[in-house]
Amino acid sequence: MINIYVFCKNLNNKNNILIYPKNYENKIGFDKIRELIKAECSGTIGQDFVDKIRFTDRFDVLSKLLGQADEFYKIIQAGEAFPSNNFSDVSRELQKASIENAFLLEEEIYTLRKSLATVLACLEFFKKQEIGLYPNLTELCVGISVDPQILKEIDKIIDDSGRLRNNASVELQKIRSKIASEEVRLRKQIDQIMKSLKSQGILSEDANLTIREGRAVIPINVEYKRRLKGFIHDTSASGQTVFIEPEEALDINNEIRELEYEERREIVKILTVLTSKIRPFVPELKKAYFFLGLIDFIRAKAKFAFKIEAILPEFQKKSYLKWLNAHHPLLFLNFKEQQKTVVPLNIKLDETDRILLISGPNAGGKSVCLKTVGLVQYMFQCGLLVPVQEGSVFGIFSNIYIDIGDEQSMENDLSTYSSHLKNMKHFLLFADKKTLCLIDEFGTGTEPQFGGTIAEAILEGLNEKQAWGVITTHYTNLKMLAENTKGLTNGAMRFDMQNLEPLFMLDIGKPGSSFALEIAQKIGLPKEIVKNARLKLGTEKLDMEKLLKDLEVEKKSLQEKNIEAEKRQKELAQTLEKYNLLKSEMEINRKELITKAKTEAKELLAKANRKIENTIRSIVESKADKDLTKVLRKDIEDFKEEIDLEIKVEEKKKVKAQTPDIQEVGGQISIGDYVKVKDQDTVAEVVAIRNQDVEIRIGELRSTMKMKRLVKISRKEFRAIEPLKKAASSGMDLNEKLANFTFKLDLRGCRAEEVLPKLQQFLDDAIMLAYDDLQIVHGKGDGVLRTVVRDVLKKRKEVKSMEDEHPDRGGAGVTLVHLR
């Protein structure tokens, strides 16, 4: 179970080379990953495992390593209380304990005791878990045990503070009792001497007993040293104070010293016996501490995965790569501190397109893409969780080669280009269909004409060997080769043509332009120099660059249109969902109302029938007495009025139930406030105040009322009630309005006086239906409609902000409105 952590192929055996060159980890930044994982360990016992991390191409080993890390990730994610202290490395103590007649010190045994408790807590944690919940971690517990007798023996001797107990043995208890008694006697003797010296003015009142070389002494000014008989043990740094052991205390101090020697001999005896009891369990304890270090290491991997937002991806045995939203972990952590966001990488390599050739502008992110692939794939094959999105798929490579940076060597008489060629020689000799080749700035370092052709030949050679790879370049001949060769594909780093700056996004399927002339122009190179360079470039290359730039612009335009279409589709789906929900609710309400109405109608009809039957019976029984008939007729009229009154009361209850209670806030009423008419549910906005007369706006209507008839309400109350009032007053079916409403209003062709009611109604409907973003098309023309629209929008407090549409989608002819 544990031997997978020492798995490592011989890197010096050329038939089994996994990684090239030897400093691969330094080149891609994996050495920094190791240090970050070490920082997450609770002790050196876990850090030792970090140094043992090795790249592997074994599927079974990776399944085990990744499974363990993912299970611990879930433990952390669930917030379960897992032991976090005393992950101590006691390998030296165990080695010492295994030697016959050797003994462990108190502090060593105490450290052993605390860490053994942690081992037991870890084992107990997994023991309590549901079977199958953490299978890989639970498997590590198999064969790990700590005999409880060890802890019992230690607890008999060592207390909770790590000191030897007084009752560790009968003899020790006697010795310590004598020491305590003698120390009390010594203290009394010294106190008497000091009291006498203070009364004589030889000692200051604040002077206290001091210990020097394990003996009790009195600090006294050097001028009085001959006034006190005894032995001088020390002097102060200034030489003004001497520390004297009084002759009266010499015998007591000597007695204490002898008792301390006896105590030490007894302690050694006790510790030797205790160590001999631990010795038989040393092999078992070594396994337990190996387990403890392993758990600390796995938890550190999981904690680091949390910090870089890593996951356990899907993976397969064959060579393959499909990553969604991958990010460089070191760059991610760095940007996180700066509160910036890393642009994620989406990349795919398969049997059809095994080698990706990335081109694009300088400082556009090509090298970052290459390093991200090199680091993240290496992390994965070292058993670490990786920073990608769910749905990503990893394959397994047997070899990873990289050529990046300046490998100029004075010792080996190698230039930069020669070192690159040396690397390429190695790639061509040993690359195969399980090899991932990473090459940065392919072909540079020599004359472009020759560098490009050599690079083309090398690329063809790697493709023939069916190697996989990510390669960055600026050479046009390599882009053309990738375009027309099976197994190769182009990739481009996106570039913002409008602002002339890189977007750090990778597009696979087309080559990229260097945008060298545009960048030169942006940084301020003289125009005539740029123009001259353009002429010298030649029409063929210019046409190629122009085609790439046109493709970039077209790509950006299509992406923006797709984003807009997706946005509208999402809004449509949300609107449809709201509509269906409202329709469903209203259908339920309608059925309930019909059922209730039928029930009430039956009850009313039955009641009326009973009244009529009783009336007829009374008339018949009285033989149509005129006076009685008159009384009965009056009784029926009263009954009719009573029913009418009940119906009106019910209608009022229904209206009140549909209208929420309006909370008054009180206070002085000012222009722009929202108010409610007393004893009514009418709400309005104050537009003008003249003495005690207040002009209010109710929807499109304006009215003047006395100040005393109005009370102030909050904006929130107004926005909640006002749409309901509008819907109720207009008798409009809310479902119908929701189904027919569109967030885009076209005012082109309208006169200025026609704009106001249409625009106000449009805004009112949008607010009532809870829309956040609107479009108003007014055209450019002479700008009259645009001015009218903007003036109206400025006066509406519900409008959060407004702006022109993107130039490609109407510019100043369309106003985008964002509601609060």
C-alpha positions in Angstrom: 0.0 0.0 0.0 2.8 2.5 0.9 5.4 1.5 -1.6 3.7 3.6 -4.3 5.3 6.6 -2.7 8.8 5.5 -3.4 8.0 4.6 -7.0 10.4 6.3 -9.4 11.9 5.3 -12.7 15.6 5.7 -13.4 15.9 9.1 -15.0 19.4 8.3 -16.2 18.4 5.3 -18.2 17.8 6.5 -21.7 15.4 3.7 -22.5 13.1 4.8 -19.6 13.6 8.6 -19.6 10.4 10.3 -18.3 11.5 13.9 -18.1 13.9 16.0 -20.1 16.0 18.0 -19.2 17.0 17.2 -15.6 16.0 20.7 -14.5 12.5 20.3 -15.9 10.8 21.1 -12.6 12.7 24.4 -12.2 11.8 25.4 -15.8 8.0 24.9 -15.3 7.9 26.0 -11.6 7.2 22.7 -10.0 9.9 23.4 -7.4 7.7 26.2 -6.2 4.7 23.9 -6.0 6.7 21.6 -3.8 7.5 24.4 -1.4 3.9 25.5 -1.3 2.8 22.0 -0.4 5.4 21.8 2.3 4.0 24.9 3.8 0.7 23.1 4.1 2.2 20.2 6.1 1.8 20.2 9.9 5.3 18.8 10.5 8.5 17.7 8.9 7.2 14.2 8.9 4.8 15.2 6.1 7.4 17.4 4.4 9.7 14.5 3.8 7.0 12.9 1.6 6.8 16.1 -0.5 10.5 15.6 -1.5 9.6 12.0 -2.6 6.9 13.2 -5.2 7.8 11.6 -8.5 6.3 11.7 -12.0 4.7 8.4 -13.0 3.0 7.0 -16.1 1.4 4.1 -14.2 -2.4 4.3 -14.3 -2.9 2.2 -11.1 -0.5 4.4 -9.1 -2.1 7.6 -10.3 -5.6 6.3 -9.5 -4.5 5.6 -6.0 -2.6 8.9 -5.4 -5.4 11.0 -7.0 -8.1 9.1 -5.1 -6.4 9.7 -1.8 -6.0 13.4 -2.4 -9.6 13.7 -3.6 -11.0 11.9 -0.6 -9.1 14.2 1.8 -10.3 17.2 -0.3 -13.9 16.0 0.5 -13.0 15.7 4.2 -11.9 19.3 4.3 -14.8 20.4 2.1 -17.3 18.7 4.6 -15.6 20.6 7.5 -15.0 17.4 9.4 -12.9 17.6 12.6 -9.7 15.8 11.6 -6.7 15.8 13.9 -4.3 18.7 13.0 -1.7 18.8 15.8 1.4 16.9 16.9 2.4 15.5 13.5 5.9 15.1 14.9 8.8 13.3 13.3 10.1 10.9 16.0 12.3 8.7 13.8 15.4 9.7 15.7 13.8 8.9 19.0 12.6 5.5 17.7 16.1 4.7 16.4 17.5 5.7 19.8 14.9 3.5 21.6 15.8 0.5 19.6 19.4 0.5 21.1 19.8 -1.8 24.1 20.2 0.0 27.4 19.6 3.4 25.8 16.9 5.6 27.2 14.7 8.4 26.0 14.6 11.8 27.7 11.4 13.1 29.3 10.7 15.5 26.5 11.3 12.8 23.9 8.9 10.5 25.5 6.4 13.3 25.9 6.7 14.1 22.1 6.2 10.4 21.4 3.1 10.3 23.6 1.4 13.3 21.9 2.1 12.1 18.4 0.9 8.6 19.2 -2.3 10.1 20.4 -2.6 11.8 16.9 -2.0 8.4 15.2 -4.8 6.9 17.3 -7.1 9.8 16.5 -6.5 9.4 12.8 -7.2 5.7 12.9 -10.3 6.3 15.0 -11.6 8.9 12.5 -11.5 6.5 9.6 -12.9 3.7 11.7 -16.0 5.7 12.5 -16.7 6.6 8.8 -19.3 4.9 6.7 -17.9 1.9 4.8 -16.8 2.9 1.3 -16.9 6.6 2.0 -13.1 7.1 1.9 -11.8 3.7 0.5 -8.3 4.8 -0.5 -7.6 6.5 2.8 -9.1 3.8 4.8 -6.9 1.3 3.0 -3.8 3.1 4.4 -5.0 2.2 8.0 -4.7 -1.5 7.3 -1.9 -3.0 9.3 -1.4 0.1 11.4 -1.9 -0.3 15.1 -0.6 1.2 18.4 -0.7 -1.0 21.5 -2.7 0.8 24.2 -0.2 -0.6 26.8 2.5 1.8 25.4 0.3 4.8 26.3 -0.6 3.4 29.7 3.1 2.9 30.6 4.0 6.4 29.5 1.1 8.0 31.3 2.2 6.3 34.5 5.5 8.0 34.3 5.0 11.3 32.4 2.3 13.9 33.4 0.3 16.1 31.1 3.0 18.8 31.1 5.7 16.4 30.0 7.4 16.1 33.4 8.2 12.9 35.3 5.6 12.2 37.9 6.7 12.3 41.6 5.2 8.9 42.1 6.9 7.4 39.1 8.7 5.3 41.7 8.7 5.0 45.5 12.4 6.1 45.6 11.8 9.1 43.4 8.9 10.2 45.6 11.2 10.0 48.8 14.0 12.0 47.1 11.8 14.8 45.9 10.1 15.0 49.3 13.5 15.4 50.9 14.5 18.0 48.4 11.3 20.0 49.0 12.0 19.8 52.8 15.6 21.0 52.5 14.6 23.8 50.1 12.1 25.1 52.8 14.8 24.9 55.4 17.2 26.7 53.1 14.7 29.4 52.4 14.1 30.1 56.0 17.8 30.3 56.7 18.4 32.7 53.8 15.4 34.8 54.8 16.8 35.3 58.3 20.2 36.3 56.9 18.6 38.8 54.4 16.4 40.2 57.1 19.4 40.9 59.3 21.4 42.4 56.4 18.4 44.7 55.5 18.2 45.9 59.1 21.9 46.9 58.9 21.4 48.7 55.6 23.7 46.4 53.8 20.8 45.0 51.6 18.2 47.1 49.8 14.6 46.4 50.8 13.7 45.0 47.3 16.6 42.5 47.2 15.6 38.9 46.7 17.0 35.4 46.9 18.8 34.4 43.6 20.0 31.1 42.2 23.5 30.8 40.7 25.0 27.5 39.5 22.0 25.7 41.1 22.7 27.1 44.6 20.8 29.8 46.6 22.8 33.1 46.8 22.3 36.6 48.1 22.9 39.6 45.7 24.9 42.2 47.7 26.8 45.4 46.7 30.5 44.8 46.2 31.4 47.4 48.9 29.7 45.2 51.5 30.9 41.8 50.3 33.3 41.4 53.3 30.3 42.0 55.7 28.8 38.6 54.7 30.8 35.4 55.1 30.4 32.8 52.4 31.3 31.7 48.9 31.2 34.2 45.9 29.6 32.4 42.9 29.2 35.2 40.4 29.3 39.0 39.8 27.0 41.2 37.8 28.0 42.5 34.4 28.7 46.0 35.9 30.8 44.5 38.7 28.8 46.4 41.3 26.9 43.3 42.6 28.3 40.0 43.9 26.3 36.8 44.5 27.4 35.2 47.8 26.3 31.9 49.2 26.3 32.4 53.0 28.4 29.9 55.0 25.3 29.0 57.0 23.6 27.8 53.8 26.6 25.8 52.5 25.7 22.5 54.2 22.0 22.8 53.2 22.9 23.6 49.6 25.3 20.7 49.5 22.6 18.4 50.8 20.2 19.6 48.1 22.8 19.1 45.5 23.5 15.5 46.6 19.7 14.8 46.6 19.5 16.2 43.0 22.2 13.9 41.9 20.2 11.0 43.5 17.1 12.2 41.8 18.8 12.3 38.4 20.1 8.7 38.9 16.6 7.6 39.8 15.1 9.4 36.7 17.6 7.7 34.4 16.7 4.4 36.0 13.0 5.0 35.5 13.4 6.2 31.9 15.6 3.2 31.0 12.9 0.8 32.3 10.2 2.7 30.4 12.3 2.8 27.2 12.9 -1.0 27.5 9.1 -1.4 27.6 8.7 0.7 24.4 11.6 -1.1 22.6 9.6 -4.2 21.5 7.1 -2.0 19.7 9.5 0.1 17.7 8.9 -1.8 14.4 5.2 -1.3 14.9 5.6 2.3 15.8 7.7 3.0 12.7 4.8 1.8 10.5 2.5 4.0 12.5 4.7 7.1 12.0 5.1 6.3 8.4 1.3 6.4 8.2 1.2 9.7 10.2 3.6 11.3 7.8 1.6 10.0 4.8 -1.7 11.4 6.2 0.0 14.8 6.8 1.3 14.8 3.2 -2.0 13.8 1.6 -3.8 16.5 3.6 -1.3 19.1 2.5 -2.0 18.1 -1.1 -5.7 18.5 -0.5 -5.3 21.9 1.3 -3.1 23.2 -1.6 -5.8 21.9 -4.1 -8.3 24.1 -2.2 -6.1 27.2 -2.6 -5.7 26.7 -6.3 -9.3 25.6 -6.9 -8.2 22.2 -8.2 -10.3 19.1 -8.8 -10.0 15.4 -9.6 -10.5 15.3 -13.4 -11.6 12.4 -15.6 -8.5 10.5 -16.9 -7.7 7.6 -19.2 -4.8 5.4 -20.0 -4.0 6.6 -23.5 -2.3 9.9 -24.5 -5.0 12.6 -24.7 -5.7 16.1 -23.4 -8.9 18.1 -23.2 -8.9 20.8 -20.6 -11.6 23.3 -19.8 -10.8 26.6 -18.0 -7.4 25.4 -16.9 -5.2 28.0 -15.1 -1.6 28.2 -14.1 -1.6 27.6 -10.3 1.3 29.9 -9.5 -0.1 32.7 -11.7 -3.5 32.1 -10.1 -2.2 32.6 -6.6 -0.2 35.6 -7.5 -3.2 37.3 -9.2 -5.4 36.3 -6.3 -3.2 38.4 -4.0 -3.5 41.3 -6.4 -7.3 40.7 -6.7 -6.9 40.0 -10.4 -8.3 37.2 -12.5 -6.4 34.7 -14.7 -7.7 34.2 -18.2 -8.4 30.4 -18.3 -7.0 28.1 -21.0 -9.1 25.8 -23.1 -7.1 23.3 -25.0 -7.5 19.9 -26.7 -5.1 17.4 -28.3 -6.3 14.2 -29.8 -5.2 11.6 -32.4 -6.2 13.9 -35.2 -4.5 17.0 -33.9 -1.6 15.8 -31.7 0.7 18.9 -32.0 -0.6 22.4 -31.4 1.4 25.2 -33.0 0.6 28.5 -31.1 1.3 31.8 -32.8 0.4 35.4 -31.9 1.8 38.7 -30.6 4.7 39.0 -28.2 3.6 39.1 -24.6 0.3 37.7 -25.7 0.4 34.6 -23.5 2.0 31.9 -25.7 4.7 31.0 -23.3 2.2 31.0 -20.4 0.0 28.6 -22.3 3.0 26.3 -22.9 4.1 26.4 -19.2 0.6 25.8 -18.0 0.4 22.6 -20.1 3.8 21.5 -18.9 3.1 22.3 -15.2 -0.5 21.1 -15.0 0.2 17.8 -16.8 3.2 17.2 -14.6 1.2 17.9 -11.5 -1.4 15.4 -12.6 1.1 12.7 -13.3 2.7 13.4 -9.8 -0.7 12.6 -8.2 -1.8 16.1 -7.5 -5.3 17.5 -8.1 -5.3 19.9 -11.0 -6.7 23.4 -11.5 -9.2 22.7 -14.3 -13.0 22.7 -14.7 -15.3 19.7 -14.4 -15.6 18.0 -17.7 -11.8 18.1 -18.4 -10.1 14.9 -19.5 -6.5 14.0 -18.9 -4.4 11.4 -20.7 -1.1 9.8 -19.6 2.2 10.5 -21.2 5.3 8.4 -20.6 7.7 11.2 -21.5 7.6 15.0 -21.3 10.4 17.0 -23.0 10.7 20.8 -22.8 12.8 23.3 -24.6 12.3 26.8 -23.1 14.6 29.6 -22.1 18.2 30.4 -22.7 20.5 27.3 -22.2 23.7 29.1 -23.3 26.7 27.3 -21.7 30.2 28.7 -21.4 31.5 25.4 -20.0 30.2 23.3 -22.9 30.9 26.0 -25.5 27.2 26.1 -26.5 25.4 29.1 -27.9 21.7 29.6 -27.3 20.8 28.2 -30.7 23.3 25.3 -30.4 21.6 24.3 -27.0 18.2 24.4 -28.7 19.5 22.1 -31.5 21.0 19.8 -28.9 17.6 19.5 -27.2 15.9 18.9 -30.6 18.4 16.1 -31.3 17.3 14.5 -28.0 13.6 15.0 -28.9 14.0 13.4 -32.4 16.0 10.4 -31.0 13.7 9.4 -28.1 10.3 10.9 -28.8 7.4 8.4 -29.5 3.7 8.3 -29.5 3.6 8.6 -25.7 5.8 11.7 -25.6 4.7 15.3 -24.9 7.1 17.8 -26.5 6.9 21.5 -25.3 9.0 23.9 -27.4 9.0 27.7 -26.9 9.9 30.1 -29.7 10.6 27.3 -32.1 13.4 28.0 -34.6 14.6 31.3 -33.1 18.2 32.1 -32.3 19.7 32.1 -35.8 19.0 33.5 -39.3 15.2 33.3 -39.8 15.4 31.8 -43.3 17.5 28.8 -42.0 16.0 28.7 -38.6 12.5 28.4 -40.1 13.4 25.6 -42.5 15.3 23.6 -39.8 12.3 24.0 -37.5 10.0 22.8 -40.3 12.0 19.7 -40.8 12.1 19.0 -37.1 8.4 19.5 -36.8 7.8 17.0 -39.6 10.1 14.5 -37.9 8.2 14.8 -34.6 5.0 14.3 -36.4 6.2 11.2 -38.2 7.1 9.8 -34.8 3.5 10.5 -33.8 4.7 12.6 -30.8 2.4 15.0 -29.1 3.2 18.6 -28.3 2.6 22.3 -27.8 4.9 24.6 -29.7 5.1 28.4 -29.9 6.4 30.2 -32.9 6.3 33.3 -35.2 7.3 31.6 -38.4 4.8 31.7 -41.2 6.2 28.5 -42.9 5.4 26.5 -39.7 1.9 28.0 -39.6 1.4 26.9 -43.3 2.7 23.4 -42.5 0.3 23.0 -39.6 -2.6 24.1 -41.7 -1.9 21.5 -44.4 -0.5 18.5 -42.4 -2.5 15.8 -40.6 -1.6 15.6 -36.9 -0.8 19.3 -36.7 -3.1 22.2 -35.9 -2.7 25.9 -35.5 -3.7 28.0 -32.5 -3.8 31.8 -32.1 -3.5 34.0 -29.1 -6.4 36.5 -29.4 -5.6 40.2 -29.9 -7.8 43.3 -29.5 -7.5 45.2 -32.7 -9.4 48.2 -31.5 -7.2 48.8 -28.4 -4.1 47.1 -29.8 -3.6 44.9 -26.7 -3.5 41.1 -26.2 -6.5 39.2 -24.7 -4.5 36.2 -23.5 -7.1 33.8 -24.9 -6.2 30.8 -27.0 -8.2 30.0 -30.2 -7.5 26.6 -31.7 -8.0 26.1 -35.5 -6.4 29.1 -37.0 -2.9 30.7 -36.9 -2.3 34.1 -35.2 -0.5 37.2 -36.4 2.4 38.8 -34.5 0.8 42.3 -35.0 4.3 43.6 -34.9 3.6 46.7 -37.1 0.5 47.6 -35.1 2.3 47.3 -31.8 5.3 49.3 -33.1 2.8 52.0 -34.1 1.1 51.9 -30.7 4.3 52.4 -28.7 5.2 55.4 -30.7 7.7 54.3 -33.3 7.9 57.1 -36.0 5.2 56.7 -38.7 7.7 56.8 -41.5 9.7 54.0 -40.0 6.6 51.8 -39.6 5.5 52.7 -43.2 9.0 51.9 -44.5 8.9 48.5 -42.7 5.5 47.7 -44.2 6.9 48.4 -47.7 9.9 46.2 -47.0 7.8 43.3 -45.8 6.4 42.6 -49.3 2.9 42.1 -50.5 2.7 38.3 -49.9 3.5 38.5 -46.2 1.3 41.7 -45.8 -1.6 39.8 -47.4 -1.1 36.9 -45.0 -1.0 39.3 -42.0 -4.0 41.2 -43.3 -5.9 37.9 -43.7 -5.1 36.9 -40.1 -6.1 40.3 -38.8 -9.4 40.2 -40.7 -10.0 36.8 -39.3 -9.4 38.2 -35.8 -11.9 41.0 -36.3 -14.5 38.7 -37.8 -14.0 36.2 -34.9 -14.5 39.0 -32.3 -17.6 40.2 -34.1 -19.2 36.7 -34.2 -18.4 36.1 -30.6 -20.0 39.4 -29.5 -23.1 38.5 -31.5 -23.2 35.0 -30.0 -22.9 36.5 -26.5 -25.8 38.9 -27.3 -27.9 36.0 -28.7 -27.2 33.9 -25.7 -28.1 36.8 -23.4 -31.4 37.3 -25.2 -32.1 33.6 -25.2 -31.5 33.5 -21.5 -33.8 36.5 -20.9 -36.5 34.9 -23.1 -36.2 31.6 -21.1 -36.5 33.5 -17.8 -39.5 35.5 -19.1 -41.2 32.3 -20.4 -40.6 30.6 -17.0 -42.1 33.6 -15.2 -45.0 33.6 -17.6 -45.7 29.9 -17.1 -45.4 30.2 -13.4 -47.9 33.1 -13.3 -50.2 31.3 -15.7 -50.1 28.2 -13.5 -50.8 30.2 -10.4 -53.7 32.1 -12.0 -55.2 28.8 -13.3 -55.1 27.4 -9.8 -56.6 30.6 -8.4 -59.3 30.6 -11.1 -60.4 27.1 -10.3 -60.4 27.8 -6.6 -62.5 31.0 -7.2 -65.0 29.1 -9.4 -65.4 26.3 -6.9 -65.8 28.8 -4.1 -68.3 30.9 -6.2 -70.3 27.8 -7.0 -70.4 26.8 -3.4 -71.5 30.3 -2.3 -74.1 30.4 -5.0 -75.6 27.1 -4.0 -75.7 28.3 -0.3 -77.3 31.6 -1.4 -79.8 29.9 -3.6 -80.8 27.4 -0.9 -81.1 30.2 1.6 -83.3 32.2 -0.8 -85.5 29.2 -1.6 -86.0 28.5 2.1 -87.0 32.2 2.6 -89.5 32.1 -0.3 -91.0 28.7 0.8 -91.5 30.1 4.3 -93.1 33.2 2.9 -95.5 31.2 0.7 -96.4 28.9 3.5 -97.2 31.9 5.8 -99.4 33.5 3.1 -101.3 30.3 2.5 -101.7 29.7 6.2 -103.0 33.3 6.8 -105.3 32.9 3.7 -103.6 35.8 2.0 -104.1 38.3 4.9 -103.4 41.7 3.4 -101.5 43.1 6.4 -99.4 39.9 6.9 -98.6 39.7 3.1 -97.3 43.3 3.3 -95.1 42.4 6.3 -93.8 39.3 4.5 -93.0 41.3 1.3 -91.1 43.8 3.5 -89.2 40.9 5.1 -88.1 39.6 1.6 -86.9 43.1 0.6 -84.8 43.3 3.8 -83.4 39.8 3.0 -82.4 41.0 -0.5 -80.6 44.0 0.9 -78.8 41.8 3.4 -77.5 39.6 0.6 -76.4 42.6 -1.5 -74.5 43.9 1.5 -72.8 40.5 2.0 -71.7 40.5 -1.6 -70.3 44.0 -1.4 -68.4 43.1 1.8 -66.8 40.1 0.1 -65.8 42.1 -2.9 -64.1 44.6 -0.7 -62.3 41.8 1.2 -61.0 40.5 -2.2 -59.7 43.9 -3.3 -58.1 44.4 0.1 -56.5 41.0 -0.1 -54.9 41.8 -3.5 -53.6 45.1 -2.2 -50.7 44.9 0.3 -50.9 47.1 3.4 -49.1 50.4 2.9 -46.7 51.4 5.6 -46.5 55.1 6.3 -43.2 56.7 7.2 -44.4 60.1 8.2 -42.4 63.3 8.1 -42.5 66.5 6.0 -43.5 66.0 2.4 -41.2 67.5 -0.3 -41.0 67.5 -4.1 -40.0 64.0 -5.3 -41.5 62.2 -2.3 -44.0 59.4 -2.6 -47.3 59.8 -0.9 -50.6 57.9 -0.1 -54.1 59.5 0.0 -55.5 59.2 3.5 -58.3 56.5 3.8 -57.5 55.3 0.3 -55.0 52.9 -1.4 -54.0 55.5 -4.0 -50.3 56.2 -4.2 -48.6 59.0 -6.1 -45.4 61.1 -6.6 -45.2 64.7 -5.5 -44.2 67.0 -8.5 -44.9 70.4 -7.1 -45.9 72.2 -3.8 -47.6 75.6 -3.6 -48.4 76.5 0.1 -50.8 73.8 1.3 -51.7 72.6 -2.3 -49.7 69.6 -3.6 -49.6 68.6 -7.2 -49.3 64.8 -7.5 -48.8 62.4 -10.4 -50.8 59.1 -10.5 -49.5 57.3 -13.5 -50.0 59.6 -16.4 -52.6 61.7 -14.6 -51.9 64.8 -12.5 -54.0 66.1 -9.7 -53.9 68.8 -6.9 -54.8 67.9 -3.3 -54.5 69.5 0.1 -51.4 68.7 2.1 -53.4 67.4 5.0 -55.0 64.7 2.9 -51.6 63.1 2.1 -49.2 61.0 4.1 -45.6 60.2 3.2 -44.6 56.6 2.2 -41.2 55.0 1.2 -39.9 54.5 -2.3 -39.9 50.8 -1.7 -43.6 50.9 -0.8 -44.4 53.0 -3.8 -42.5 50.7 -6.2 -44.3 47.7 -4.7 -47.8 49.2 -4.9 -47.7 51.4 -8.0 -47.4 48.7 -10.6 -50.3 46.8 -9.0 -52.4 49.9 -9.1 -51.6 50.5 -12.7 -52.4 46.9 -13.6 -55.7 47.0 -11.6 -56.8 50.4 -13.1 -56.1 49.5 -16.6 -57.7 46.1 -16.2 -54.8 44.6 -18.1 -54.0 40.9 -17.7 -50.4 40.7 -16.3 -49.8 37.5 -18.1 -50.7 39.0 -21.4 -48.4 42.0 -20.8 -45.5 39.7 -19.8 -46.0 37.6 -22.9 -46.1 40.6 -25.2 -43.4 42.8 -23.6 -40.0 43.2 -25.3 -37.0 44.9 -23.8 -36.4 46.8 -27.0 -38.4 50.0 -27.9 -38.0 51.4 -31.5 -38.9 55.1 -31.7 -37.5 55.8 -35.1 -40.0 57.8 -37.2 -41.8 59.2 -34.2 -42.3 62.9 -33.6 -40.9 64.4 -30.4 -44.4 64.8 -28.8 -45.2 61.2 -29.6 -42.1 59.9 -27.8 -43.1 60.8 -24.2 -46.2 58.6 -23.7 -44.7 55.7 -25.5 -41.4 55.9 -23.5 -43.2 56.4 -20.1 -45.5 53.4 -20.8 -42.5 51.4 -21.9 -40.5 52.2 -18.7 -43.6 51.6 -16.4 -44.1 48.2 -18.0 -40.5 47.3 -17.6 -40.5 48.3 -13.9 -43.7 46.4 -13.3 -42.3 43.2 -15.0 -38.9 43.5 -13.1 -36.7 44.0 -16.2 -33.1 45.3 -15.5 -31.7 46.1 -18.9 -33.5 47.9 -21.8 -32.7 49.1 -25.4 -34.2 52.2 -26.9 -33.6 52.7 -30.6 -34.0 56.4 -31.7 -31.5 56.6 -34.6 -28.8 59.2 -35.0 -30.2 61.8 -37.4 -29.9 65.4 -36.0 -30.1 64.0 -32.4 -33.5 65.5 -31.5 -35.1 62.1 -30.5 -31.9 61.1 -28.7 -32.0 64.3 -26.6 -35.7 63.9 -25.7 -35.2 60.2 -24.7 -32.1 61.1 -22.6 -34.0 64.0 -20.8 -36.9 61.7 -19.9 -34.5 59.0 -18.6 -32.6 61.5 -16.5 -35.8 62.4 -14.7 -36.8 58.9 -13.9 -35.3 57.8 -10.5 -35.7 54.2 -11.4 -33.0 54.6 -14.1 -29.6 53.6 -12.6 -27.5 54.5 -15.7 -27.6 54.8 -19.5 -25.0 54.5 -22.3 -24.5 54.2 -26.0 -24.7 50.8 -27.6 -21.4 49.2 -29.0 -20.4 50.9 -32.3 -20.9 47.7 -34.2 -24.5 47.4 -32.9 -25.8 51.0 -33.5 -23.5 53.2 -31.4 -25.1 56.6 -30.6 -28.3 55.6 -32.4 -29.2 53.2 -29.5 -29.4 53.9 -25.8 -28.8 51.1 -23.3 -30.8 51.6 -20.1 -30.0 50.0 -16.7 -32.7 50.1 -14.1 -32.2 50.0 -10.4 
